Amino acid sequence: MRILVKLLNAREMLRRLEQDEFWPQTKVHDGNNVDDSDSEVQAVIFAAKQLDLNLDLNEINVRLEKQYERRSSQIEKAKQNLINNIESVKNQLDPRSKSLLHAFKSAAESEEANTSSILSLVTRAIYELSDANDFKLIPQEIAQGFVDLMGAVTAENEGDEDGDGNLNTSEAKLLWFEIQSRIEEEFGHVKGGMARLMFGGTSASSRRMLQLGFNRKNSFPNVLVAQSVVGREGLNLHQACRIVYLLHPEWNPGVVEQQIGRVDRLGSRWEKEFNEMLASQVEPSELPFIEVKPIVFKGTYDEYNWQVLKMRWDDLRSQLHGVVIPETERDEAFSELYDELCAAAPDFSPQ
């Protein structure tokens, strides 16, 4: 899973360099002498071969550094007015966000805090998690970005020590130390994250931030590689995604349905696209679908796994949807009997 994430990021990095688009990285990381598990070198070399690009690592690093310097200057400019922009529409913030804004401002103004770092990190987080491709956010959008960031980096009612449902000044200040640590963990590295890994060791705050970014069309991550146990419940990943790839799927079709259900929800991207295309009266064949794509290599154990899963899926449809005999078992010699059985079966579809 980690190798897959590295390769996807390496391919996207090279693609963006070729098209002169921003990639949040200054160089190809080569790990260290003790542990090379963080090295990206082999992934970049392999990605370059896949994409048929003749680039050496030195050239890639030079181009990465130049494009990152341009973005850094934009971050530096944006951070100068970040707090003022949020305060200009502070009346639109909820009480909890107002308290955290005050704590953030105090931390940024404190000589003991790394002022440049915390301002830069929060600015970077807000703009990277926004749904815009540029730095032309109005104060209301910046303030909403701050609210969304605070909602992702903290749990509901976290820091409310006295249980009164509000964050007072001391509670917000105490919580801010933890918030700052989480933001530094997520945004303190200079490394592209078009594809991200979510597994059992991913912290709750990181999961919320990954979910926030994934649900926005123009922010990272665009691809989320998740372990089965992590990616089957408690995640809403539907607002910007309608494609699910199943790699080593579970044997239980109910579990797979739960995984697919992360993108099949009310208000999903699919629902919005479907309604838009339906209103334009396009041909039924052109309507969008939630796409489920299993990764199965012929002649491997995966193929046997997929065959068993499909049979169990047919059984599930029979029990839950009234599909007595699946379409795959329709035989021309008994087509009339097949149609008669299907017509007699109970119909559980919504009216």
C-alpha positions, 0 to 999 in steps of 0.5 A: 500500500505504501509503495502504491501511494509513492508511485501514484504521487511520483507519477502526479509529481512528474505530470505536474512538472511537465505541465508547469503546475504546482507540486508541494515539494522541493526535492525528491526525498532519498531517505537516510542511511539507517532507514530508506523506507521513506525514499522516493527515488525508486518510485520516481525512476519507475514513474518516469519510465512508465510515463516515458520521460527522460528526466534525471533526478538533478533536473527534477530537483531543480524544477521542484525547488523553483516552482516551490519558491514561487508558491512560498512567496504567495504563502508569505504574502497571504499570511501577512493579512490572514488573521486580519481577514478572519477578524474582519468577518469574526461575527460570522464565526461560531463561539468555539471558532472565535475562542480558537481564533483568539488562542491562535492570535495570541500564539502568533503574537507570542515571542515564545512561539515560532511566529513565522512557522505557525502563521505559515502552517495555518495559512498553508493548511487553509489554502491547501484545503480550500476548493480554489486553485489560486490565492484569491480567497475573500475574507469570508472564504478564509474564515470558513477555511479556518472554521473547517480546519478547526473542525477537522483538527479537533474532536467535537467538544474537545478541550471543554474541561468544565463541560459547559459546552463552550471554550473559555479563554484558558481552555482554548489556549490549552487546546491550541498547543495540541492543535498546533502539534497536529497541524505541524504533523500534517503540514510541517513537511514539504512533501506532495500528498495527492495520494495518501494512506489511511490505516490503523495507525493514522490518528483521528485528527489526521483522518478528519483532515484527510476526509476534509481534503478528499471531499474537495475537488481541488485539494489533496488528497485526490486518491485515498488508499485505505485499509479495509477495516479503516475504510468501511465505516465512519467515513464520508468520502462522497462529495468529490468522488464516485469511483472505488477500486477494490484491491484484495476485496473482502470475502463478505459482500456486506463488508464490500457494500459498506466500503462502496457506501463511503461514496454512495451517500446523500449529497454525493458527487454522483447524485449531483452529476446525475441530477444535472445530466438528467435535467439536460435530457441526455441519453440514458447511456451517458448518465454517470454511475458510481464506478466499482473497479476490482483489481484482479490478476488472471490466474492468481488467488485474487481471481478465485477470491473475486469469483467467490465474492460474486457468488456471495453477492448474488446470494445477498441480492437474492435475499435483500433485493428479490433477485432470485436468479442473477442475470449471469445465469440466464440461459437462452434455452430457458429464457421464458422460464427465467423471465417467469421466475423473475416476474414472480419474485418480490420487488423490493425496489423503491417506488 
